[in-house]
């Protein structure tokens, strides 16, 4: 039978409107559907749990009888299907129940390996491939989520907790804000301050979720705080928590890279997230991180900051410091109610703005929607698509395997000019590495079906189609939103194809460092060809990498001149490699590769790279940088000096709030782990916790630490919003932060000036040289990196060995 290759991308079962799937090891699957966005339907189906193995040796060692798999889902006993091709995982084994299958395999493996094996996952990775039950079901049936369903047709609920503190072992929930699928906000409040009142609040919350029956539950940091907190409080108060659609099934743990510790004390380093069977739990923090990984434009990842960035909140938005919410509730409950209502309203808006990509991916990849929302695009999206494609084609899969020691050559990145350049253009090499893979048919050697290249081809075409349909749709319409989300999802996966190919240490089953190095070789070749052509036509090259090229243009050029030159250069590139005019800017500060600032023609400042935007950086320094860079790029050198002196004055007068000199740190060690390593190396953040009287924390917690006036570390508990603490002592070390301002933040402007001019601009007012030149004479500079520019020169012809 010939299998249509489109099924590799979309699956083959066209059942519409699936909004959630829950499968169990018993071979029972429950599927919830909302065809055309209407009433919810519940279906139950049988499936055969399955696993891929390298051989049937363990079944034979166990003395288990098995038969050929003829595709009958109701067939009894253990069934085996031999797969074609050279792959190592060449046997698909299934049974009516998972425990029957696992027991047989583990019994044989124990005999073969001479040790007790109780889980299939304990077998060497190159001998097996195991999926969670829901993915077994989706791969086997060819089903996917959300066919013929728009994002707006999902029933989405948001909830946010207000608690007396951050530790669910000792603190309580006193208010729960609920955003309903109809767009309303409901506030559930505890009717007292004891166990009975909180237990009653939890029961009312569970009842309301069941009544509203959402397909999706959303919040910001849902998996890091709200769900774990609710579960812990319900456990301590002995309140059942049937938040899902299967009332007999409690919340379920799953392993996750970004989750909470499986035990609150942090002794177990395993990270988990909680599943609500029958509903998809979406954490908008995942969407924010994924968005900013590409855009690099968000001011932070907290809800309030992101909501302001996207225009979801206004100046009247209620702000309360996190550790003051309960106290404010006691004296002004309406203020806290407004605060909580705004939280769920903003989460609903944020999920709609950023959630479309995961929604679109769920239409393709055989995974639950919530897993695609937090998965990496390579192992989380591409790998499931390839596994399904190979099994659908009846071909054996390659196993994960270590490389042969060949070093990956890495991506191309060139910094041609550092400093300040006026009138700058950016051109984008659209998906350079995937385009080169397509143009020169470069794929992994262990992919005989060329499935990866096929998926890349299809995804690029789907993206172009979606972009065109988005342009044709009305602004603000569901169709525009759907197509833009599809385009974003396709771009995300396409751009990860090269990373999937280049992954080392056996991280992906089709990794091929030799193929990846050929892609990067052609990438460097293409980038240098393009840069050479731009320079020959009058461009002042600044920076070039796989994301595109920045270059300066002559003052007298018009936008038409810029676009005409780009079109000319684009015609010189290999087929399928597209050069697009992406933007033009009034000025650019190039600090180092991938770290720069841009000033738009309408006066907006864009900062890129960790040198200018870092979650660990002290806010007072970043605020100085934004002001100073904006003035620098506008040609106001005196204004740069003024920004520096103003910041020093604010520090010395203690006008800078303490939170603005604190560095945001994520804790990676438990208290016990740090105590064990403390004698070898003392770390400022943990010492600050101890010196501030904090003895308990969990890995993954975030705190802000600062240096006190006596040099010791101090802690400000993480406050997501930017409200200021009423009792701010401002007891920080002024001299330290004044020195840090010059040493760390002002230093990022050093490439913009000659050394003596930089020293003058950032000298203390009392330490200026007696005969210092006037500040008005200082001009920003740009410096060519000559060793990089030499790469553009034609290589000399060698006469060695020629006749």
C-alpha positions in Angstrom: 0.0 0.0 0.0 1.3 3.4 -0.9 1.0 5.9 1.9 0.3 9.6 1.0 3.2 11.5 2.3 0.9 14.3 3.5 -0.1 12.0 6.3 3.4 12.4 7.7 2.6 16.0 8.5 -1.1 16.0 9.3 -1.9 12.4 10.3 -4.6 10.5 8.5 -7.7 10.4 10.7 -9.8 13.5 9.9 -12.0 13.4 13.0 -12.7 17.0 13.7 -12.7 19.1 16.9 -10.6 17.0 19.4 -9.9 19.3 22.4 -8.4 16.7 24.8 -7.3 13.1 25.0 -6.7 10.9 28.0 -5.4 7.4 27.5 -4.6 4.8 30.1 -2.3 1.8 30.3 -5.4 -0.4 30.4 -5.8 0.4 26.7 -8.8 2.7 27.2 -8.8 6.2 25.6 -11.2 9.0 26.3 -11.5 11.7 23.6 -13.4 14.9 24.1 -14.5 16.7 20.9 -16.2 20.0 20.1 -17.1 19.7 16.4 -17.5 23.1 14.9 -17.0 24.7 18.3 -20.4 23.4 19.5 -21.5 21.1 22.3 -18.9 18.8 23.8 -18.9 15.1 22.9 -17.2 12.4 24.8 -16.0 9.2 23.1 -14.3 6.1 24.5 -12.2 3.9 22.4 -9.9 0.9 22.8 -6.3 1.0 21.6 -3.4 -1.4 21.9 -0.5 0.0 24.0 2.8 -0.5 22.1 6.5 0.0 22.3 9.4 -0.1 19.7 12.2 -2.6 20.4 15.4 -3.5 18.7 14.5 -7.2 18.7 12.1 -9.8 20.1 14.9 -11.4 22.1 13.4 -10.4 25.4 10.0 -11.9 24.5 11.7 -15.1 23.6 13.8 -15.2 26.7 10.6 -14.8 28.8 9.0 -17.7 26.9 6.1 -15.5 25.8 4.1 -16.6 22.8 3.3 -13.8 20.3 1.7 -13.5 17.0 2.0 -11.3 13.9 0.2 -8.0 14.2 -2.5 -7.9 11.5 -3.8 -4.4 12.5 -6.8 -5.6 14.5 -7.1 -3.3 17.6 -9.2 -6.0 19.3 -6.8 -8.9 18.7 -5.9 -10.8 21.8 -2.4 -11.4 23.2 0.9 -9.9 22.3 1.4 -9.0 18.7 4.6 -8.2 16.8 5.1 -6.2 13.6 8.4 -6.4 11.8 9.5 -3.0 10.3 11.4 -2.6 7.1 14.6 -0.7 6.4 18.0 -0.4 8.2 16.8 1.3 11.5 17.8 -0.3 14.8 14.3 -0.1 16.3 12.7 -2.6 14.0 10.0 -4.3 16.0 6.7 -2.8 17.1 5.2 -4.9 20.0 1.6 -4.3 21.3 -0.8 -5.9 23.7 -4.3 -5.4 25.1 -2.9 -3.8 28.3 0.4 -2.1 29.0 1.2 -4.2 32.1 0.9 -7.4 30.1 3.4 -6.1 27.6 5.8 -4.6 30.1 5.8 -7.6 32.4 6.7 -9.9 29.5 9.5 -7.7 28.2 11.0 -7.0 31.6 11.0 -10.6 32.6 13.0 -11.5 29.5 15.3 -8.5 29.8 16.1 -9.4 33.4 17.3 -12.8 32.3 19.3 -11.4 29.4 21.0 -8.6 31.3 21.4 -10.5 34.6 19.7 -7.8 36.7 16.2 -7.0 37.8 14.3 -4.9 35.3 10.9 -3.6 36.2 10.2 -0.9 33.7 10.8 -0.8 29.9 12.4 2.6 30.4 15.2 0.8 32.3 16.4 -0.9 29.1 19.3 0.8 27.2 17.9 3.7 25.2 19.1 2.3 21.9 17.0 -0.8 22.5 13.6 0.8 23.0 11.3 3.7 22.3 8.4 4.3 24.7 5.7 7.0 24.5 3.1 8.2 27.1 -0.3 6.5 26.6 -1.9 9.6 24.9 0.9 9.7 22.3 0.8 6.0 21.7 -2.9 6.5 20.9 -2.4 9.6 18.7 0.5 8.0 16.7 -1.4 4.7 16.2 -4.6 6.3 15.1 -3.2 9.2 13.1 -5.4 11.6 15.0 -4.5 15.2 16.0 -6.1 18.0 18.0 -8.2 20.8 16.7 -9.0 19.8 13.2 -11.5 22.3 11.7 -11.5 24.2 14.9 -10.6 27.8 15.5 -8.7 29.0 18.6 -11.7 31.3 19.4 -13.9 28.2 19.6 -12.0 26.7 22.5 -13.7 27.0 25.9 -10.9 28.6 28.0 -10.9 29.3 31.7 -8.3 31.3 33.6 -7.7 31.2 37.4 -5.3 33.0 39.7 -4.7 32.5 43.4 -4.3 35.1 46.1 -2.5 33.6 49.1 -1.2 34.7 52.4 2.3 33.7 51.4 4.3 31.5 49.0 4.7 28.3 51.0 1.6 26.0 50.6 2.6 24.0 53.7 1.9 27.0 56.0 0.1 29.7 53.9 -3.5 29.8 52.8 -5.5 30.6 49.7 -8.0 33.4 50.6 -9.2 34.4 47.1 -9.5 32.8 43.7 -10.2 34.9 40.6 -11.8 32.9 37.7 -12.0 34.1 34.1 -14.9 32.3 32.5 -15.0 31.0 28.9 -17.6 33.8 28.3 -15.2 36.5 29.2 -16.6 37.3 32.7 -14.6 37.4 35.9 -15.8 35.8 39.1 -14.2 36.1 42.5 -14.4 33.3 45.0 -13.4 34.4 48.5 -12.8 32.5 51.8 -15.5 33.2 54.4 -13.1 33.2 57.3 -9.5 32.6 58.1 -9.4 29.0 59.3 -9.1 25.5 57.7 -12.9 25.2 57.3 -13.2 28.5 55.4 -10.3 27.6 53.0 -11.6 24.0 52.5 -15.0 25.5 51.6 -13.3 27.9 49.1 -11.5 25.0 47.4 -14.8 23.0 47.1 -16.6 26.0 45.5 -13.7 26.4 43.1 -13.8 22.8 42.0 -17.6 23.0 41.6 -17.3 26.1 39.5 -14.7 24.5 37.2 -16.9 21.5 36.7 -19.9 23.7 35.9 -18.0 25.9 33.4 -16.4 22.7 31.9 -13.5 24.4 30.1 -11.3 22.7 27.5 -8.3 24.7 28.6 -7.2 26.1 31.9 -4.7 29.0 31.7 -2.6 31.2 34.0 0.8 32.8 34.1 3.2 30.5 36.0 0.3 28.0 36.3 2.7 25.1 36.6 5.2 26.8 38.7 2.8 28.1 41.4 -1.0 27.9 41.1 -1.6 24.2 40.4 1.1 22.9 42.8 -0.2 25.3 45.5 -3.8 24.2 45.1 -2.9 20.6 45.2 -0.8 21.0 48.4 -3.6 22.9 50.2 -6.2 20.4 49.1 -4.0 17.6 50.3 -3.5 19.1 53.7 -7.2 20.0 54.1 -8.3 16.6 52.8 -10.4 18.2 50.1 -10.9 16.1 46.9 -9.7 17.9 43.8 -11.5 16.5 40.8 -10.7 19.4 38.5 -10.6 17.2 35.4 -13.4 15.6 33.4 -12.7 12.1 34.8 -13.9 12.6 38.3 -12.3 9.4 39.5 -8.8 10.5 38.4 -6.8 13.0 40.5 -4.1 15.3 39.3 -1.3 13.4 37.6 2.4 14.2 37.6 4.5 14.2 34.4 8.2 14.8 34.1 9.1 18.3 32.7 12.2 20.4 32.2 10.5 23.5 33.6 8.4 22.4 36.5 8.4 22.2 40.3 10.4 19.8 42.4 8.6 16.6 43.0 9.0 17.3 46.7 8.8 20.7 48.2 12.1 20.3 50.2 14.0 20.0 47.0 15.8 16.7 48.0 14.4 15.1 44.9 15.8 17.0 41.9 13.2 15.6 39.5 11.0 18.3 38.0 7.3 17.7 37.4 4.2 19.3 36.1 0.6 18.5 36.9 -2.0 17.1 34.4 -5.7 17.7 34.8 -7.2 14.7 32.9 -9.6 15.9 30.2 -8.4 19.5 30.2 -5.3 21.1 28.7 -3.3 23.2 31.2 -1.6 26.1 29.5 1.0 28.2 31.2 1.4 31.6 29.4 4.9 31.9 30.9 5.9 29.1 28.4 4.5 31.2 25.5 6.3 34.3 26.7 9.6 32.5 26.9 9.1 31.0 23.4 8.2 34.3 21.9 11.1 36.2 23.5 13.6 33.5 22.4 13.0 34.8 18.9 11.9 38.4 19.4 14.3 39.4 22.3 12.1 42.4 23.0 10.2 41.8 26.2 11.1 43.8 29.3 10.7 40.8 31.5 8.7 37.6 31.9 6.3 38.7 34.7 2.7 39.0 33.8 2.4 42.8 34.5 5.4 43.7 32.4 4.4 41.5 29.5 0.8 42.7 29.7 2.0 46.4 29.5 4.2 45.5 26.6 1.3 44.1 24.6 -1.1 46.8 25.5 -3.3 44.6 27.7 -3.2 46.9 30.7 -3.4 50.6 31.2 -2.2 53.2 33.7 -5.2 52.5 36.0 -4.2 48.9 36.5 -4.1 48.1 40.2 -0.6 47.2 41.4 0.2 45.7 44.8 3.5 44.3 46.0 3.3 40.5 46.2 4.1 40.3 49.9 1.5 43.0 50.7 -1.5 41.6 49.0 -3.0 39.8 52.0 -2.4 42.8 54.3 -4.0 45.1 51.8 -7.0 42.7 51.5 -7.6 43.1 55.3 -7.9 46.9 55.0 -9.1 47.5 51.4 -10.5 44.2 49.9 -11.9 46.0 46.8 -8.4 47.0 45.8 -7.2 43.3 45.9 -10.4 42.3 44.0 -9.5 44.7 41.2 -5.9 43.4 41.2 -7.0 39.8 40.9 -9.6 40.4 38.3 -7.0 42.2 36.1 -4.7 39.2 36.5 -7.0 36.8 34.9 -8.2 39.3 32.2 -4.6 39.9 31.2 -3.8 36.2 31.1 -6.8 35.6 28.8 -5.5 38.3 26.4 -1.9 37.1 26.6 -2.9 33.5 25.8 -4.8 34.7 22.8 -1.9 36.8 21.5 0.9 34.2 22.1 -1.0 30.9 22.2 -1.7 30.5 18.5 1.6 28.8 17.7 1.1 25.8 20.1 -2.5 25.6 18.9 -1.3 25.3 15.3 1.3 22.7 16.2 -1.3 20.6 17.9 -3.1 20.2 14.6 0.0 18.4 13.2 2.1 16.7 15.9 0.8 13.6 17.8 1.1 15.1 21.3 -1.3 16.7 23.8 -1.8 20.4 23.3 -0.3 21.3 26.7 2.9 19.3 26.0 3.4 21.1 22.7 3.0 24.4 24.5 6.1 23.8 26.6 8.1 21.5 24.3 11.2 22.4 22.4 10.6 22.5 18.7 13.2 19.9 17.8 12.7 17.0 20.2 9.2 18.1 21.2 7.7 18.6 17.7 10.0 17.3 14.9 10.8 14.0 16.6 7.1 13.0 17.1 6.4 13.9 13.5 9.3 11.7 12.3 8.3 8.8 14.6 4.8 8.8 13.2 6.0 9.1 9.6 8.3 6.1 9.9 5.7 3.9 11.6 3.0 4.9 9.1 5.4 3.9 6.3 6.3 0.6 8.1 9.9 1.5 8.5 12.3 0.9 11.4 13.5 3.9 13.3 17.1 4.6 14.0 18.0 4.6 17.7 19.6 7.4 19.5 23.4 7.0 19.0 26.5 8.9 20.0 28.5 10.6 17.2 31.8 9.5 15.9 33.7 12.4 17.5 33.4 14.9 14.7 33.2 18.4 16.0 30.2 20.5 15.0 31.5 23.6 13.2 28.8 25.9 14.5 26.9 28.7 13.0 28.3 31.6 10.9 28.5 34.9 12.8 30.6 38.0 11.7 31.0 41.3 13.4 32.4 43.7 10.8 32.0 47.0 12.6 31.6 48.1 16.2 30.4 51.5 17.4 27.8 53.8 16.1 26.5 53.8 12.6 23.9 56.1 11.1 21.2 55.0 8.6 21.1 51.2 9.0 19.2 48.6 7.0 18.5 45.0 8.0 18.0 42.2 5.5 16.7 38.8 6.6 18.0 35.6 5.1 14.7 33.8 5.5 15.4 30.5 7.4 18.9 30.3 5.9 19.9 26.8 7.1 16.6 25.1 6.4 16.6 26.8 2.9 20.1 25.4 2.3 19.0 21.9 3.4 16.2 22.1 0.8 18.3 23.7 -1.9 21.1 21.1 -1.7 19.0 18.2 -0.3 21.2 17.9 2.8 19.6 15.5 5.3 20.6 12.9 7.8 22.2 9.8 6.4 20.1 7.7 8.7 16.9 9.0 7.2 16.3 6.7 4.1 12.8 8.0 3.7 14.1 11.6 3.6 11.3 12.4 5.9 13.0 15.3 7.6 13.5 17.1 4.2 10.0 16.3 3.2 8.7 17.9 6.5 10.8 20.9 6.0 9.6 21.3 2.4 6.0 21.0 3.5 6.4 23.3 6.5 7.9 26.1 4.4 5.1 25.8 1.8 2.5 25.8 4.6 4.1 28.9 6.1 4.1 30.8 2.8 0.5 29.8 2.3 -0.5 30.9 5.8 1.3 34.3 5.4 -0.6 35.0 2.2 -4.0 34.0 3.7 -3.2 36.2 6.8 -2.6 39.2 4.5 -5.9 38.6 2.8 -7.9 38.2 6.0 -9.5 41.2 7.7 -7.5 42.8 10.4 -8.4 41.5 13.9 -10.5 38.6 12.5 -10.3 35.0 13.7 -9.0 34.0 10.3 -6.2 36.5 10.4 -5.3 35.3 13.9 -5.4 31.6 12.9 -3.2 32.1 9.8 -0.7 34.3 11.6 -0.5 31.6 14.3 0.0 28.9 11.7 2.8 30.9 10.0 4.5 31.5 13.4 4.3 27.8 14.2 5.7 26.7 10.8 8.6 29.1 11.2 9.4 27.9 14.7 9.6 24.2 13.5 11.4 25.0 10.3 14.1 27.0 12.0 14.6 24.1 14.5 15.2 21.5 11.7 18.9 22.4 11.5 19.2 22.3 15.3 17.6 18.8 15.2 20.1 17.8 12.6 23.1 19.2 14.5 22.2 18.0 18.0 25.1 16.2 19.6 25.4 13.6 22.3 22.6 11.5 20.7 19.9 14.0 21.6 18.0 13.4 18.4 17.6 10.1 16.7 18.4 11.5 13.2 21.3 13.7 14.3 24.1 13.9 11.7 27.0 16.2 12.5 28.5 15.6 9.0 25.3 16.8 7.3 25.1 19.7 9.8 28.6 20.8 9.0 27.9 20.7 5.3 24.9 23.0 5.9 27.1 25.4 8.0 29.8 25.4 5.3 27.3 26.4 2.7 25.9 28.9 5.1 29.2 30.6 5.6 29.7 30.5 1.8 26.3 32.1 1.2 26.7 34.8 3.9 30.1 35.8 2.6 28.8 35.9 -1.0 26.0 38.2 0.2 28.2 40.4 2.3 30.7 40.8 -0.5 28.0 41.8 -2.9 26.5 44.3 -0.4 30.0 45.9 0.3 30.7 46.2 -3.4 27.5 48.2 -3.8 28.3 50.7 -1.1 27.1 49.1 2.2 29.0 49.5 5.4 28.7 46.0 6.9 28.0 45.8 10.6 26.9 42.3 11.6 26.0 39.1 9.7 24.6 35.8 10.9 22.0 33.3 10.0 19.3 35.7 11.1 20.3 38.4 8.6 22.7 41.2 7.9 22.8 44.8 9.3 24.6 47.4 7.2 24.9 51.2 7.0 24.0 53.1 3.8 25.1 56.5 2.4 23.1 59.5 3.8 21.8 60.4 0.4 20.1 57.0 -0.3 16.4 56.8 -0.3 14.4 53.7 0.8 13.9 52.9 -2.9 17.7 52.8 -3.4 18.1 50.5 -0.4 15.4 48.1 -1.6 16.8 48.1 -5.2 20.2 47.1 -3.9 18.8 44.3 -1.8 16.8 42.9 -4.8 20.0 43.0 -6.9 21.9 41.0 -4.2 19.1 38.6 -3.7 19.3 37.5 -7.3 22.8 36.3 -6.7 21.9 33.8 -4.0 21.3 30.0 -4.4 17.8 28.8 -5.3 15.3 28.7 -2.4 17.5 31.1 -0.4 15.4 34.3 -0.1 16.7 37.7 0.9 14.1 40.0 2.3 14.2 43.7 3.2 13.2 43.6 6.9 13.7 47.1 8.3 15.5 50.4 8.3 16.8 52.4 11.3 18.0 55.8 12.1 21.1 54.5 13.9 22.7 51.5 15.5 25.1 50.9 18.4 27.1 47.7 17.7 28.6 46.5 21.0 29.6 43.0 20.1 28.2 40.2 18.1 24.5 39.7 18.7 24.5 42.6 21.2 23.3 45.9 19.7 20.9 48.7 20.0 18.7 50.2 17.3 16.9 53.5 17.0 13.9 53.6 14.7 13.1 56.6 12.6 10.1 57.4 14.9 12.4 57.4 18.0 11.8 54.0 19.5 14.8 52.1 21.0 15.3 48.4 20.6 17.9 46.6 22.6 19.2 43.1 21.7 21.4 40.7 23.5 22.3 40.0 27.1 24.7 42.9 27.3 21.7 45.2 27.2 18.9 43.0 28.4 19.4 40.4 31.1 17.1 39.0 33.8 20.0 39.2 36.2 20.9 42.8 35.5 20.2 45.5 38.1 17.2 47.6 36.9 18.9 51.0 37.7 21.7 50.1 35.4 19.4 49.0 32.6 17.4 52.2 33.0 20.6 54.2 32.7 21.6 52.3 29.5 18.2 52.9 27.8 18.5 56.6 28.5 22.1 56.9 27.5 21.8 54.8 24.4 18.8 56.7 23.2 20.7 60.0 23.6 23.8 58.5 22.0 22.0 57.4 18.9 20.2 60.7 18.6 23.7 62.4 18.6 23.3 63.9 22.0 26.7 63.2 23.7 26.1 65.8 26.4 22.9 64.0 27.2 24.8 60.7 27.7 27.0 62.5 30.3 23.9 63.9 32.0 22.3 60.5 32.2 25.4 59.1 33.9 25.6 62.0 36.4 21.9 61.9 37.1 22.1 58.2 38.0 25.1 58.8 40.3 23.3 61.6 42.0 20.2 59.4 42.5 22.4 56.7 44.0 24.2 59.0 46.4 20.9 60.6 47.4 19.3 57.1 47.8 16.6 58.1 45.4 16.9 54.7 43.7 14.6 52.1 45.2 16.3 49.1 46.7 14.5 46.8 44.3 16.2 48.6 41.4 19.7 47.8 42.6 18.9 44.2 43.3 19.9 41.4 40.9 17.3 38.7 40.0 18.7 35.2 40.6 17.2 31.8 40.1 18.2 29.4 42.8 19.5 26.0 41.6 20.5 24.4 44.8 18.4 23.3 47.8 19.5 24.5 51.2 20.9 21.1 51.9 22.9 21.0 48.6 24.3 24.5 49.3 25.3 23.6 52.8 27.4 20.7 51.5 29.2 22.9 48.9 29.6 26.0 51.1 33.0 25.2 52.5 34.5 25.0 49.0 32.7 28.0 47.5 30.5 30.6 48.9 27.9 32.1 46.6 26.5 35.6 47.1 22.8 34.7 46.5 22.7 31.9 49.0 24.8 33.8 51.5 22.3 36.7 51.1 19.4 34.3 51.9 21.1 33.1 55.1 22.1 36.5 56.2 18.5 37.7 55.7 17.2 34.8 57.8 15.9 32.7 55.0 16.6 29.0 55.8 14.1 27.4 53.4 13.7 27.7 49.7 13.3 25.3 46.7 15.3 24.9 43.5 13.7 27.0 40.9 12.7 29.8 43.2 13.6 33.3 42.2 14.8 36.0 44.5 16.3 39.5 44.2 19.6 40.0 46.1 21.6 43.2 46.7 24.7 44.3 48.6 23.9 46.1 51.8 25.7 49.1 53.2 27.9 46.9 55.3 28.9 44.7 52.3 26.7 41.8 53.3 24.0 40.3 51.0 20.3 41.1 51.5 17.2 39.7 49.9 14.0 41.1 48.5 11.4 38.4 47.8 10.5 38.3 44.2 7.8 40.9 43.4 6.3 40.2 40.0 4.8 43.6 39.5 6.7 46.9 39.8 4.9 48.3 42.8 7.4 49.6 45.4 7.6 48.4 48.9 6.2 50.9 51.4 8.9 50.2 54.0 11.9 50.4 51.6 15.0 51.0 53.8 17.3 51.7 50.8 20.2 50.4 52.8 22.4 49.4 49.8 26.1 50.0 49.3 26.2 53.3 47.3 29.9 53.1 46.5 29.6 49.6 45.2 26.7 50.4 42.9 28.3 53.7 41.7 31.4 51.7 40.7 29.2 49.0 39.1 27.4 51.7 37.0 30.7 52.6 35.3 32.4 49.2 35.3 29.4 47.2 34.0 26.8 49.4 32.4 28.7 52.4 31.0 31.4 50.0 29.7 28.8 48.8 27.2 29.1 52.1 25.4 32.9 51.9 25.2 32.9 50.8 21.5 31.1 54.1 20.6 34.0 56.4 21.6 37.7 56.8 21.5 39.2 55.6 24.8 40.1 59.1 26.1 36.6 60.5 25.2 35.0 57.6 27.1 37.1 58.2 30.2 36.0 61.9 30.1 32.3 61.1 29.6 32.2 58.7 32.5 34.5 60.4 35.0 33.1 61.5 38.4 32.3 65.3 38.4 35.0 65.8 41.0 37.7 64.0 39.0 37.6 65.7 35.7 41.1 66.6 34.2 42.1 70.2 34.7 42.3 70.9 31.0 39.6 68.5 29.7 38.4 69.2 26.2 34.8 70.4 25.8 32.2 67.7 25.8 30.7 69.3 22.6 33.8 68.2 20.7 33.2 64.4 21.4 31.8 62.4 18.5 30.7 58.8 18.4 32.9 56.5 16.3 32.6 53.3 14.4 35.6 50.9 14.1 36.1 48.3 11.4 37.1 44.8 12.5 39.8 44.4 9.9 40.4 40.7 10.4 36.7 40.0 9.6 36.7 42.3 6.6 39.6 40.4 5.2 37.2 37.4 4.8 35.5 39.3 2.0 38.7 39.6 -0.1 39.0 37.0 -2.9 41.3 34.2 -2.0 44.7 34.3 -3.8 45.2 31.6 -6.4 47.7 29.0 -5.4 50.3 27.8 -7.9 51.4 24.9 -5.8 51.3 21.6 -7.8 50.0 23.3 -11.0 51.5 22.8 -14.4 
